């Protein structure tokens, strides 16, 4: 197990990582803030879903999810259709304009990362990706949505 100092440094690095996220957010088009971009990305990755599933994936409450969905629907990037299994619920799906927006967002963020990490080797980028995915899995497994095994 790592020493206490290593965990303290890791906490400092997480705090500093906010600057990276903010810079990535600044590359996004003004009509598509980071929360909206996250919704589009999740719909692209996971396919059509109910708002409740989207809120769970975003780890935010339904009111926040509803605001993001309304913003995206106003722009024609997503559609909301009745859920055949429960007419009170809505199924969200990307429109063709939404898919085009996801592709544009991906190009913007990929270009920024390629510029900032231009001096990194392919192996270093791959290692960072693996470690970040592993870290995320550790937190997903211990999420409040999933009871910890004791």
C-alpha positions in Angstrom: 0.0 0.0 0.0 1.2 3.5 -0.8 2.5 5.8 1.9 0.2 8.6 3.4 2.3 11.3 1.6 1.6 9.7 -1.7 -2.1 9.9 -1.2 -1.8 13.5 0.0 0.1 14.3 -3.2 -2.6 12.5 -5.2 -5.3 14.7 -3.6 -3.3 17.8 -4.6 -3.0 16.5 -8.2 -6.7 15.9 -8.3 -7.4 19.5 -7.2 -4.9 20.8 -9.8 -6.6 18.6 -12.5 -9.5 21.0 -12.3 -7.4 23.4 -14.4 -7.1 20.8 -17.1 -10.9 20.2 -17.1 -11.5 23.9 -17.3 -9.2 24.3 -20.3 -10.9 21.5 -22.1 -14.2 23.2 -21.3 -13.0 26.4 -22.8 -12.4 24.6 -26.1 -16.1 23.7 -26.3 -18.4 25.8 -28.4 -20.3 28.4 -26.4 -23.7 26.9 -27.1 -22.5 23.5 -25.8 -21.2 23.8 -22.2 -19.5 20.9 -20.5 -22.7 19.5 -19.0 -24.4 19.4 -22.4 -21.3 17.9 -23.9 -21.4 15.1 -21.3 -25.0 14.3 -22.1 -24.3 14.1 -25.8 -21.3 11.9 -25.2 -23.2 9.5 -23.0 -26.0 9.2 -25.4 -23.5 8.5 -28.2 -21.6 5.9 -26.1 -24.6 4.2 -24.5 -27.4 4.8 -27.0 -31.0 5.7 -26.3 -32.0 5.9 -22.6 -34.4 7.2 -20.1 -33.7 10.4 -18.2 -33.4 8.5 -15.0 -30.5 6.4 -16.5 -28.9 9.5 -17.8 -29.1 11.2 -14.4 -27.5 8.1 -12.9 -24.6 8.1 -15.4 -24.0 11.8 -14.9 -24.2 11.4 -11.1 -26.5 14.4 -10.8 -30.2 14.8 -9.8 -33.1 14.9 -12.2 -33.5 18.7 -12.1 -30.0 19.2 -13.4 -30.5 16.4 -16.0 -33.7 18.0 -17.1 -32.0 21.4 -17.7 -29.3 19.8 -19.8 -31.9 17.8 -21.8 -34.0 20.9 -22.4 -31.0 22.8 -23.6 -30.0 20.1 -26.1 -33.6 19.5 -27.3 -34.0 23.2 -28.0 -31.0 23.0 -30.3 -32.3 19.9 -32.1 -29.4 17.7 -30.9 -31.6 15.2 -29.1 -35.2 14.0 -29.3 -37.4 13.0 -26.4 -40.0 10.4 -27.3 -42.6 8.5 -25.1 -41.3 5.3 -23.6 -43.5 2.5 -25.0 -43.2 0.7 -21.7 -44.2 3.7 -19.6 -45.9 6.6 -21.4 -45.0 9.0 -18.5 -41.3 8.5 -19.2 -39.3 9.8 -22.1 -36.6 8.0 -24.1 -33.7 10.3 -25.2 -31.8 9.8 -28.4 -29.4 11.7 -30.5 -30.5 13.3 -33.7 -28.3 13.5 -36.8 -27.4 17.1 -35.7 -26.5 15.7 -32.3 -24.2 13.1 -33.8 -22.5 15.8 -35.8 -22.1 17.9 -32.7 -20.5 14.9 -30.8 -18.1 14.5 -33.7 -17.2 18.2 -33.5 -16.7 18.1 -29.7 -14.5 15.0 -30.1 -12.3 16.8 -32.7 -11.9 19.8 -30.4 -10.9 17.9 -27.3 -8.8 15.4 -29.2 -6.9 18.2 -30.9 -6.3 20.0 -27.5 -5.0 16.8 -25.9 -2.8 16.0 -28.9 -1.3 19.5 -28.7 -0.7 19.4 -24.9 0.7 15.9 -24.9 2.7 16.2 -28.1 6.0 15.5 -26.2 4.5 12.3 -24.6 5.2 8.9 -26.2 2.4 6.7 -27.4 3.2 4.4 -24.5 2.9 7.2 -21.9 -0.5 8.3 -23.3 -1.7 4.6 -23.3 -0.4 4.2 -19.7 -2.3 7.3 -18.5 -5.4 6.1 -20.2 -5.2 2.7 -18.6 -4.5 4.2 -15.1 -7.4 6.7 -15.4 -9.8 4.0 -16.5 -8.6 1.8 -13.6 -9.1 4.6 -11.1 -12.6 5.3 -12.5 -13.5 1.6 -12.1 -12.3 1.7 -8.5 -14.7 4.6 -7.8 -17.5 3.1 -9.8 -17.2 -0.1 -7.8 -17.4 1.8 -4.5 -20.0 4.3 -5.6 -22.8 5.2 -3.2 -25.1 3.7 -5.8 -23.4 0.3 -5.2 -23.1 -0.8 -1.6 -19.6 -1.6 -0.6 -18.8 -5.2 0.2 -17.6 -5.6 3.8 
